């Protein structure tokens, strides 16, 4: 049985980050998704094309998706054959995030509609097309999912992540003093143990099923 862990990085990340997860998934091929899309409609096309190739090659696929990569994943791959997903600091309410950025930059919806695209002082590009797409394509996600969230996440509020987890029936783990970007030694140790604990449970369940059969 060929098994794959497909890692999907967030904004500013790269597929080489997948190397970190190889020691956590013994017996799996671990691959970083090398993609170029920077908006959801392009991600839908690109992700589906790439995933089609892996689906033909592997019997079992687990996803690990980070931040914006998790949002793109939910836009593109809900209807695909995925065993389970690990989401790290996922963006789960893109409309809320865009509106928050607009508020911080003192940009109204009317202004964005008229100009279509605005670059803020921080360099963030705000797009009416993007906001309109997000509103017209609400997230639907039915894949069994585990979410890791830091309570110091500056992009997604704790209420938002809890509401999303309840809505899609995901298992939510909150790290005290964790950030949106898991990168310190303590944070990465917590992340690794989080994955190990679930994979251990899954392995035990699989062995139990095999014994019954």
GROMACS elastic network, one bead per residue, 0.5 to 0.9 nm:
[ bonds ]
;  ai    aj funct       b0    kb
    1    58     6  0.77262   500
    1    59     6  0.61321   500
    1    60     6  0.77728   500
    2    27     6  0.85644   500
    2    28     6  0.73521   500
    2    29     6  0.80155   500
    2    57     6  0.77089   500
    2    58     6  0.50589   500
    2    59     6  0.53851   500
    2    60     6  0.66079   500
    2    61     6  0.88950   500
    3    27     6  0.73286   500
    3    29     6  0.63083   500
    3    30     6  0.88149   500
    3    58     6  0.57095   500
    3    59     6  0.59487   500
    3    61     6  0.59650   500
    3    62     6  0.80469   500
    4    27     6  0.88573   500
    4    28     6  0.52530   500
    4    30     6  0.59169   500
    4    31     6  0.74774   500
    4    54     6  0.82290   500
    4    58     6  0.64675   500
    4    59     6  0.80778   500
    4    60     6  0.61800   500
    4    62     6  0.62283   500
    4    63     6  0.83941   500
    5    18     6  0.89165   500
    5    21     6  0.86768   500
    5    22     6  0.87570   500
    5    25     6  0.77013   500
    5    28     6  0.63941   500
    5    29     6  0.60964   500
    5    31     6  0.63244   500
    5    32     6  0.84814   500
    5    60     6  0.85753   500
    5    61     6  0.58472   500
    5    63     6  0.56977   500
    5    64     6  0.71262   500
    6    18     6  0.80126   500
    6    29     6  0.83481   500
    6    30     6  0.60368   500
    6    31     6  0.51409   500
    6    32     6  0.58782   500
    6    33     6  0.65315   500
    6    61     6  0.71094   500
    6    62     6  0.62329   500
    6    64     6  0.61842   500
    6    65     6  0.82274   500
    7    15     6  0.71625   500
    7    17     6  0.79472   500
    7    18     6  0.56535   500
    7    21     6  0.85193   500
    7    30     6  0.73290   500
    7    31     6  0.60632   500
    7    33     6  0.58921   500
    7    62     6  0.86107   500
    7    63     6  0.59617   500
    7    65     6  0.57986   500
    7    66     6  0.81571   500
    8    13     6  0.89792   500
    8    14     6  0.83375   500
    8    15     6  0.69728   500
    8    17     6  0.88990   500
    8    18     6  0.81178   500
    8    31     6  0.88766   500
    8    32     6  0.61110   500
    8    33     6  0.53131   500
    8    34     6  0.79983   500
    8    35     6  0.85980   500
    8    63     6  0.75320   500
    8    64     6  0.61455   500
    8    66     6  0.62781   500
    8    68     6  0.89920   500
    8    69     6  0.54470   500
    8    70     6  0.72592   500
    8    73     6  0.79552   500
    9    12     6  0.80784   500
    9    13     6  0.53695   500
    9    14     6  0.58448   500
    9    15     6  0.62757   500
    9    16     6  0.89563   500
    9    17     6  0.73487   500
    9    18     6  0.82966   500
    9    32     6  0.75976   500
    9    33     6  0.74299   500
    9    34     6  0.86680   500
    9    64     6  0.83806   500
    9    65     6  0.60618   500
    9    66     6  0.52113   500
    9    67     6  0.74697   500
    9    68     6  0.76254   500
    9    69     6  0.53078   500
    9    70     6  0.80902   500
   10    13     6  0.53138   500
   10    14     6  0.77075   500
   10    65     6  0.74587   500
   10    66     6  0.50096   500
   10    67     6  0.50307   500
   10    70     6  0.74712   500
   10    90     6  0.89323   500
   11    14     6  0.83918   500
   11    38     6  0.81537   500
   11    66     6  0.86295   500
   11    67     6  0.74061   500
   11    68     6  0.58834   500
   11    69     6  0.71293   500
   13    16     6  0.85147   500
   13    17     6  0.74992   500
   13    66     6  0.89887   500
   14    17     6  0.60569   500
   14    18     6  0.84408   500
   14    32     6  0.77567   500
   14    33     6  0.83053   500
   14    34     6  0.72797   500
   14    35     6  0.87798   500
   15    18     6  0.58746   500
   15    19     6  0.84135   500
   15    31     6  0.75904   500
   15    33     6  0.55342   500
   15    34     6  0.54995   500
   15    35     6  0.83124   500
   16    19     6  0.58748   500
   16    20     6  0.83572   500
   16    31     6  0.84195   500
   16    32     6  0.61749   500
   16    33     6  0.89028   500
   16    34     6  0.88249   500
   17    20     6  0.59768   500
   17    21     6  0.80010   500
   17    32     6  0.70145   500
   18    21     6  0.56142   500
   18    22     6  0.71608   500
   18    30     6  0.66404   500
   18    31     6  0.60704   500
   18    33     6  0.85325   500
   18    64     6  0.88937   500
   19    22     6  0.56154   500
   19    23     6  0.83354   500
   19    30     6  0.74580   500
   19    31     6  0.79156   500
   19    32     6  0.79705   500
   20    23     6  0.70842   500
   20    24     6  0.81560   500
   21    24     6  0.52494   500
   21    25     6  0.66614   500
   21    30     6  0.71684   500
   21   192     6  0.82289   500
   22    25     6  0.54879   500
   22    26     6  0.68760   500
   22    28     6  0.78987   500
   22    29     6  0.77554   500
   22    30     6  0.58700   500
   22    31     6  0.88259   500
   23    26     6  0.62061   500
   24   192     6  0.72876   500
   24   195     6  0.74322   500
   24   196     6  0.66101   500
   24   199     6  0.85978   500
   25    28     6  0.56183   500
   25    29     6  0.80099   500
   25    30     6  0.76270   500
   25   196     6  0.85745   500
   25   199     6  0.82356   500
   26    29     6  0.82530   500
   31    34     6  0.89700   500
   33    47     6  0.85721   500
   33    50     6  0.81983   500
   35    38     6  0.89302   500
   35    43     6  0.81028   500
   35    46     6  0.71930   500
   35    47     6  0.76233   500
   35    50     6  0.87779   500
   36    42     6  0.86112   500
   36    43     6  0.80265   500
   36    46     6  0.80547   500
   37    40     6  0.74325   500
   37    41     6  0.83318   500
   37    42     6  0.53663   500
   37    43     6  0.50802   500
   37    44     6  0.87493   500
   37    45     6  0.89589   500
   37    46     6  0.71289   500
   37    47     6  0.87898   500
   37    72     6  0.89853   500
   38    41     6  0.88643   500
   38    42     6  0.71910   500
   38    43     6  0.71633   500
   39    42     6  0.57349   500
   39    43     6  0.62528   500
   39    44     6  0.89327   500
   39    72     6  0.79188   500
   39   130     6  0.72981   500
   40    44     6  0.61684   500
   40    45     6  0.88908   500
   40    71     6  0.81155   500
   40    72     6  0.56793   500
   40    73     6  0.89534   500
   40    75     6  0.66329   500
   40    76     6  0.79038   500
   40   130     6  0.80692   500
   40   133     6  0.81563   500
   40   134     6  0.81261   500
   41    44     6  0.52495   500
   41    45     6  0.68446   500
   41    46     6  0.89136   500
   41    72     6  0.87266   500
   41    75     6  0.81781   500
   41    76     6  0.84112   500
   41   130     6  0.89565   500
   41   133     6  0.80161   500
   42    45     6  0.53624   500
   42    46     6  0.61746   500
   42    47     6  0.84011   500
   43    46     6  0.50531   500
   43    47     6  0.55455   500
   43    48     6  0.80490   500
   43    72     6  0.60324   500
   43    73     6  0.79507   500
   43    75     6  0.77934   500
   43    76     6  0.66200   500
   44    47     6  0.55149   500
   44    48     6  0.60784   500
   44    49     6  0.86220   500
   44    72     6  0.72599   500
   44    73     6  0.80401   500
   44    75     6  0.63583   500
   44    77     6  0.76092   500
   45    48     6  0.54938   500
   45    49     6  0.63501   500
   45    50     6  0.88744   500
   45    76     6  0.75131   500
   46    49     6  0.52752   500
   46    50     6  0.63287   500
   46    51     6  0.85578   500
   46    76     6  0.86216   500
   47    50     6  0.52209   500
   47    51     6  0.58901   500
   47    52     6  0.84579   500
   47    72     6  0.83673   500
   47    73     6  0.76022   500
   47    76     6  0.63535   500
   47    77     6  0.73722   500
   48    51     6  0.50562   500
   48    52     6  0.60209   500
   48    53     6  0.88639   500
   48    76     6  0.65218   500
   48    77     6  0.67950   500
   48    80     6  0.85241   500
   49    52     6  0.53532   500
   49    53     6  0.69726   500
   50    53     6  0.55214   500
   50    54     6  0.68307   500
   50    55     6  0.89268   500
   51    54     6  0.51351   500
   51    55     6  0.60248   500
   51    56     6  0.86942   500
   51    77     6  0.82579   500
   51    80     6  0.83079   500
   52    55     6  0.51407   500
   52    56     6  0.64732   500
   52    57     6  0.89365   500
   52    80     6  0.88358   500
   53    56     6  0.54556   500
   53    57     6  0.66605   500
   53    58     6  0.89944   500
   54    57     6  0.50715   500
   54    58     6  0.59926   500
   54    61     6  0.83810   500
   55    58     6  0.54848   500
   55    59     6  0.72408   500
   55    60     6  0.81695   500
   55    61     6  0.77668   500
   55    80     6  0.87066   500
   55    81     6  0.76952   500
   56    59     6  0.79972   500
   58    61     6  0.68963   500
   60    81     6  0.83218   500
   60    82     6  0.72987   500
   60    83     6  0.65402   500
   61    81     6  0.76125   500
   61    82     6  0.54320   500
   61    83     6  0.57576   500
   61    84     6  0.75624   500
   61    85     6  0.89750   500
   62    82     6  0.61696   500
   62    83     6  0.56173   500
   62    84     6  0.52698   500
   62    85     6  0.57577   500
   62    86     6  0.78924   500
   63    82     6  0.74338   500
   63    83     6  0.81552   500
   63    84     6  0.64848   500
   63    86     6  0.60586   500
   63    87     6  0.80795   500
   64    70     6  0.80961   500
   64    84     6  0.88976   500
   64    85     6  0.58023   500
   64    87     6  0.58724   500
   64    88     6  0.75762   500
   65    68     6  0.81714   500
   65    69     6  0.54519   500
   65    71     6  0.84379   500
   65    73     6  0.73743   500
   65    85     6  0.75255   500
   65    86     6  0.63701   500
   65    87     6  0.50073   500
   65    88     6  0.62506   500
   65    89     6  0.87056   500
   65    90     6  0.75339   500
   66    69     6  0.51439   500
   66    70     6  0.53240   500
   66    71     6  0.84598   500
   66    86     6  0.85737   500
   66    87     6  0.59296   500
   66    89     6  0.61513   500
   66    90     6  0.59354   500
   66    91     6  0.85180   500
   66   181     6  0.89266   500
   67    70     6  0.53907   500
   67    71     6  0.68603   500
   67    87     6  0.76561   500
   67    88     6  0.62643   500
   67    89     6  0.50222   500
   67    91     6  0.53087   500
   67    92     6  0.87022   500
   67   180     6  0.78134   500
   67   181     6  0.83404   500
   68    71     6  0.50304   500
   68    72     6  0.62810   500
   68    73     6  0.84706   500
   68    89     6  0.86449   500
   68    90     6  0.64957   500
   68    91     6  0.56995   500
   68    92     6  0.88726   500
   69    72     6  0.51401   500
   69    73     6  0.60077   500
   69    74     6  0.86671   500
   69    87     6  0.89870   500
   69    90     6  0.76259   500
   69    91     6  0.82467   500
   70    74     6  0.62500   500
   70    75     6  0.86598   500
   70    86     6  0.89993   500
   70    87     6  0.62535   500
   70    88     6  0.77598   500
   70    89     6  0.82620   500
   70    90     6  0.52670   500
   70    91     6  0.65796   500
   70    92     6  0.80397   500
   71    74     6  0.52349   500
   71    75     6  0.63388   500
   71    76     6  0.87624   500
   71    90     6  0.64602   500
   71    91     6  0.54194   500
   71    92     6  0.62712   500
   71    93     6  0.85051   500
   71    94     6  0.78782   500
   71   139     6  0.84492   500
   72    75     6  0.50156   500
   72    76     6  0.61549   500
   72    77     6  0.83508   500
   72    91     6  0.89906   500
   73    76     6  0.51991   500
   73    77     6  0.55361   500
   73    78     6  0.75819   500
   74    77     6  0.57710   500
   74    78     6  0.57619   500
   74    92     6  0.88550   500
   74   139     6  0.65246   500
   74   140     6  0.70173   500
   74   141     6  0.60871   500
   75    78     6  0.70343   500
   75   137     6  0.80334   500
   75   138     6  0.83841   500
   75   139     6  0.63355   500
   75   140     6  0.76448   500
   75   141     6  0.84289   500
   76    79     6  0.79961   500
   76    80     6  0.86716   500
   77    80     6  0.52930   500
   77    81     6  0.84353   500
   77    82     6  0.83804   500
   77   141     6  0.86356   500
   78    81     6  0.82996   500
   78    82     6  0.83000   500
   78   140     6  0.69299   500
   78   141     6  0.55154   500
   78   142     6  0.65434   500
   78   143     6  0.67515   500
   79    82     6  0.85831   500
   79   141     6  0.85557   500
   79   142     6  0.83899   500
   79   143     6  0.87204   500
   80   143     6  0.89533   500
   81   143     6  0.87066   500
   82    85     6  0.75531   500
   82   143     6  0.67087   500
   82   144     6  0.85053   500
   83   143     6  0.72057   500
   83   144     6  0.71555   500
   84   143     6  0.59120   500
   84   145     6  0.56759   500
   84   146     6  0.80006   500
   85   143     6  0.68669   500
   85   144     6  0.63470   500
   85   146     6  0.62669   500
   85   147     6  0.83758   500
   86   144     6  0.88916   500
   86   145     6  0.58750   500
   86   147     6  0.59727   500
   86   148     6  0.77350   500
   86   195     6  0.78624   500
   87    90     6  0.57577   500
   87   145     6  0.71736   500
   87   146     6  0.61548   500
   87   148     6  0.62309   500
   87   149     6  0.85899   500
   88   146     6  0.85997   500
   88   147     6  0.59781   500
   88   149     6  0.64228   500
   88   150     6  0.89817   500
   88   180     6  0.83274   500
   88   181     6  0.86882   500
   88   182     6  0.81599   500
   88   191     6  0.84938   500
   89    92     6  0.89208   500
   89   147     6  0.73423   500
   89   148     6  0.60382   500
   89   149     6  0.50256   500
   89   150     6  0.70982   500
   89   153     6  0.76326   500
   89   155     6  0.88753   500
   89   156     6  0.81171   500
   89   179     6  0.82760   500
   89   180     6  0.55537   500
   89   181     6  0.73760   500
   89   182     6  0.82442   500
   90   147     6  0.76233   500
   90   148     6  0.81884   500
   90   149     6  0.78265   500
   90   156     6  0.82351   500
   90   161     6  0.84479   500
   90   180     6  0.86342   500
   91    94     6  0.63530   500
   91    97     6  0.82333   500
   91   155     6  0.77002   500
   91   156     6  0.67999   500
   91   161     6  0.86438   500
   92   139     6  0.80458   500
   92   156     6  0.77443   500
   92   160     6  0.77094   500
   92   161     6  0.69660   500
   92   164     6  0.67931   500
   93    96     6  0.54676   500
   93    97     6  0.64410   500
   93    98     6  0.88972   500
   93   139     6  0.84638   500
   93   156     6  0.77879   500
   93   160     6  0.73736   500
   93   161     6  0.85037   500
   93   164     6  0.82678   500
   94    98     6  0.61578   500
   94    99     6  0.85668   500
   94   131     6  0.83100   500
   94   134     6  0.67887   500
   94   135     6  0.87907   500
   95    98     6  0.52212   500
   95    99     6  0.61688   500
   95   100     6  0.85502   500
   95   131     6  0.65163   500
   95   132     6  0.89032   500
   95   134     6  0.62166   500
   95   135     6  0.66886   500
   96    99     6  0.51514   500
   96   100     6  0.60768   500
   96   101     6  0.86529   500
   96   156     6  0.87019   500
   97   100     6  0.50995   500
   97   101     6  0.62857   500
   97   102     6  0.86570   500
   97   155     6  0.68094   500
   97   156     6  0.73974   500
   98   101     6  0.51022   500
   98   102     6  0.61665   500
   98   103     6  0.86158   500
   98   126     6  0.75674   500
   98   131     6  0.70895   500
   99   103     6  0.61154   500
   99   104     6  0.86469   500
   99   108     6  0.89495   500
   99   109     6  0.85690   500
   99   131     6  0.86218   500
  100   103     6  0.50471   500
  100   104     6  0.62488   500
  100   105     6  0.86460   500
  101   104     6  0.51227   500
  101   105     6  0.62189   500
  101   106     6  0.84963   500
  101   107     6  0.85221   500
  101   124     6  0.85662   500
  101   126     6  0.82778   500
  102   105     6  0.51108   500
  102   106     6  0.59473   500
  102   108     6  0.68010   500
  102   109     6  0.80772   500
  102   112     6  0.88275   500
  102   120     6  0.87919   500
  102   126     6  0.76353   500
  103   107     6  0.60434   500
  103   108     6  0.74192   500
  104   107     6  0.77996   500
  105   120     6  0.64847   500
  105   121     6  0.77893   500
  105   122     6  0.88535   500
  107   110     6  0.83302   500
  107   111     6  0.64156   500
  107   112     6  0.69125   500
  107   118     6  0.87853   500
  108   111     6  0.51770   500
  108   112     6  0.63511   500
  108   113     6  0.85901   500
  109   112     6  0.50751   500
  109   113     6  0.59920   500
  109   114     6  0.85590   500
  109   128     6  0.81723   500
  110   113     6  0.50838   500
  110   114     6  0.62246   500
  110   115     6  0.86993   500
  111   114     6  0.51751   500
  111   115     6  0.61575   500
  111   116     6  0.81140   500
  111   118     6  0.89816   500
  112   115     6  0.52161   500
  112   116     6  0.53252   500
  112   117     6  0.63368   500
  112   118     6  0.68354   500
  112   126     6  0.76788   500
  112   127     6  0.70007   500
  112   128     6  0.58063   500
  113   116     6  0.51241   500
  113   117     6  0.80471   500
  113   127     6  0.84157   500
  113   128     6  0.56363   500
  113   129     6  0.86359   500
  114   117     6  0.85465   500
  114   128     6  0.86581   500
  115   118     6  0.68197   500
  115   127     6  0.87398   500
  115   128     6  0.81953   500
  116   126     6  0.82545   500
  116   127     6  0.57776   500
  116   128     6  0.50181   500
  116   129     6  0.70318   500
  117   125     6  0.69018   500
  117   126     6  0.55891   500
  117   128     6  0.62625   500
  117   129     6  0.81931   500
  118   124     6  0.82291   500
  118   125     6  0.57856   500
  118   126     6  0.51539   500
  118   127     6  0.65371   500
  118   128     6  0.88189   500
  119   122     6  0.79497   500
  119   123     6  0.57714   500
  119   124     6  0.56084   500
  119   126     6  0.61687   500
  119   127     6  0.87415   500
  120   123     6  0.52047   500
  120   124     6  0.53291   500
  120   125     6  0.64445   500
  120   126     6  0.74930   500
  121   124     6  0.74067   500
  122   125     6  0.89562   500
  126   129     6  0.89822   500
  126   130     6  0.77577   500
  126   131     6  0.82274   500
  127   130     6  0.51750   500
  127   131     6  0.63755   500
  127   132     6  0.86146   500
  128   131     6  0.51191   500
  128   132     6  0.59966   500
  128   133     6  0.84681   500
  129   132     6  0.51589   500
  129   133     6  0.60848   500
  129   134     6  0.86448   500
  130   133     6  0.51397   500
  130   134     6  0.62326   500
  130   135     6  0.87176   500
  131   134     6  0.51962   500
  131   135     6  0.63229   500
  131   136     6  0.87367   500
  132   135     6  0.51901   500
  132   136     6  0.62373   500
  132   137     6  0.86364   500
  133   136     6  0.51677   500
  133   137     6  0.60258   500
  133   138     6  0.88719   500
  134   137     6  0.52555   500
  134   138     6  0.64655   500
  134   139     6  0.85800   500
  135   138     6  0.62085   500
  137   140     6  0.87881   500
  140   168     6  0.81156   500
  141   144     6  0.87343   500
  141   168     6  0.62705   500
  142   145     6  0.82659   500
  142   168     6  0.63701   500
  142   169     6  0.82126   500
  143   168     6  0.83850   500
  143   170     6  0.87063   500
  144   168     6  0.84977   500
  144   169     6  0.77403   500
  144   170     6  0.65889   500
  144   171     6  0.85503   500
  145   165     6  0.87739   500
  145   168     6  0.83065   500
  145   169     6  0.77990   500
  145   171     6  0.64345   500
  145   172     6  0.87082   500
  146   165     6  0.88352   500
  146   170     6  0.56513   500
  146   172     6  0.60915   500
  146   173     6  0.77338   500
  146   195     6  0.89019   500
  146   198     6  0.85087   500
  147   161     6  0.89234   500
  147   165     6  0.77899   500
  147   170     6  0.68275   500
  147   171     6  0.60514   500
  147   173     6  0.60594   500
  147   174     6  0.83532   500
  148   171     6  0.87031   500
  148   172     6  0.61929   500
  148   174     6  0.60371   500
  148   175     6  0.74091   500
  148   191     6  0.75569   500
  148   194     6  0.79196   500
  149   152     6  0.86409   500
  149   153     6  0.73119   500
  149   158     6  0.83487   500
  149   161     6  0.79241   500
  149   172     6  0.74239   500
  149   173     6  0.62228   500
  149   175     6  0.61813   500
  149   176     6  0.89449   500
  149   178     6  0.71472   500
  149   179     6  0.77268   500
  149   180     6  0.72631   500
  150   153     6  0.53748   500
  150   158     6  0.86727   500
  150   173     6  0.85054   500
  150   174     6  0.55684   500
  150   176     6  0.62844   500
  150   177     6  0.62780   500
  150   180     6  0.60655   500
  150   181     6  0.84980   500
  150   182     6  0.81027   500
  150   187     6  0.89807   500
  151   154     6  0.86923   500
  151   157     6  0.81659   500
  151   158     6  0.66689   500
  151   174     6  0.63493   500
  151   175     6  0.61480   500
  151   176     6  0.56064   500
  151   177     6  0.57425   500
  151   178     6  0.55864   500
  151   179     6  0.66537   500
  151   180     6  0.83728   500
  152   157     6  0.87282   500
  152   158     6  0.88419   500
  152   175     6  0.87357   500
  152   176     6  0.76865   500
  152   177     6  0.56011   500
  152   178     6  0.55637   500
  152   180     6  0.69573   500
  153   156     6  0.60192   500
  153   157     6  0.69910   500
  153   158     6  0.80935   500
  153   177     6  0.87203   500
  153   178     6  0.70200   500
  153   181     6  0.79183   500
  154   157     6  0.72757   500
  154   179     6  0.73972   500
  154   180     6  0.64181   500
  155   180     6  0.70651   500
  156   159     6  0.83773   500
  156   160     6  0.64660   500
  156   161     6  0.67616   500
  156   180     6  0.82304   500
  157   160     6  0.51866   500
  157   161     6  0.64175   500
  157   162     6  0.86872   500
  158   161     6  0.52436   500
  158   162     6  0.61246   500
  158   163     6  0.85708   500
  158   174     6  0.89303   500
  159   162     6  0.51726   500
  159   163     6  0.60921   500
  159   164     6  0.85795   500
  160   163     6  0.52261   500
  160   164     6  0.61944   500
  160   165     6  0.86289   500
  161   164     6  0.51176   500
  161   165     6  0.60848   500
  161   166     6  0.85937   500
  161   172     6  0.83204   500
  162   165     6  0.51111   500
  162   166     6  0.61814   500
  162   167     6  0.85620   500
  162   172     6  0.74638   500
  163   166     6  0.51994   500
  163   167     6  0.61422   500
  163   168     6  0.88374   500
  164   168     6  0.62782   500
  164   169     6  0.82046   500
  164   170     6  0.80576   500
  165   168     6  0.54746   500
  165   169     6  0.56150   500
  165   171     6  0.66725   500
  165   172     6  0.64033   500
  166   169     6  0.50017   500
  166   170     6  0.64959   500
  166   171     6  0.83895   500
  166   172     6  0.88373   500
  167   170     6  0.78327   500
  173   194     6  0.81327   500
  174   178     6  0.78566   500
  175   178     6  0.50856   500
  175   179     6  0.83974   500
  175   187     6  0.81936   500
  175   190     6  0.77641   500
  175   191     6  0.89403   500
  176   179     6  0.88223   500
  177   187     6  0.88660   500
  178   181     6  0.81074   500
  178   182     6  0.69869   500
  178   187     6  0.65019   500
  179   182     6  0.60114   500
  179   183     6  0.85291   500
  179   187     6  0.82820   500
  181   184     6  0.87795   500
  181   187     6  0.89728   500
  182   185     6  0.88470   500
  182   186     6  0.89349   500
  182   187     6  0.55084   500
  182   188     6  0.62365   500
  182   191     6  0.78243   500
  183   186     6  0.81872   500
  183   187     6  0.60731   500
  183   188     6  0.59764   500
  184   187     6  0.51244   500
  184   188     6  0.60867   500
  184   189     6  0.85043   500
  185   188     6  0.52428   500
  185   189     6  0.61170   500
  185   190     6  0.86191   500
  186   189     6  0.51844   500
  186   190     6  0.62564   500
  186   191     6  0.86704   500
  187   190     6  0.50930   500
  187   191     6  0.61606   500
  187   192     6  0.86521   500
  188   192     6  0.60524   500
  188   193     6  0.85241   500
  189   192     6  0.51286   500
  189   193     6  0.61945   500
  189   194     6  0.84830   500
  190   193     6  0.52256   500
  190   194     6  0.60478   500
  190   195     6  0.87789   500
  191   194     6  0.50046   500
  191   195     6  0.64103   500
  191   196     6  0.86859   500
  192   195     6  0.53054   500
  192   196     6  0.61630   500
  192   197     6  0.86369   500
  193   197     6  0.59833   500
  193   198     6  0.86818   500
  194   197     6  0.54102   500
  194   198     6  0.66824   500
  194   199     6  0.88268   500
  195   198     6  0.54284   500
  195   199     6  0.61184   500
  195   200     6  0.85221   500
  196   199     6  0.50962   500
  196   200     6  0.59283   500
  196   201     6  0.85765   500
  197   200     6  0.52457   500
  197   201     6  0.64337   500
  197   202     6  0.88091   500
  198   201     6  0.50848   500
  198   202     6  0.61766   500
  198   203     6  0.85974   500
  199   203     6  0.60483   500
  199   204     6  0.85679   500
  200   203     6  0.51276   500
  200   204     6  0.62470   500
  200   205     6  0.86899   500
  201   204     6  0.51737   500
  201   205     6  0.62686   500
  201   206     6  0.86910   500
  202   205     6  0.51250   500
  202   206     6  0.61924   500
  202   207     6  0.87054   500
  203   206     6  0.50848   500
  203   207     6  0.62476   500
  203   208     6  0.86439   500
  204   207     6  0.51767   500
  204   208     6  0.62322   500
  204   209     6  0.87490   500
  205   208     6  0.50458   500
  205   209     6  0.62958   500
  205   210     6  0.86764   500
  206   209     6  0.51601   500
  206   210     6  0.62310   500
  206   211     6  0.87137   500
  207   211     6  0.61809   500
  207   212     6  0.86867   500
  208   211     6  0.51511   500
  208   212     6  0.63639   500
  208   213     6  0.87419   500
  209   212     6  0.51458   500
  209   213     6  0.62701   500
  210   213     6  0.50875   500
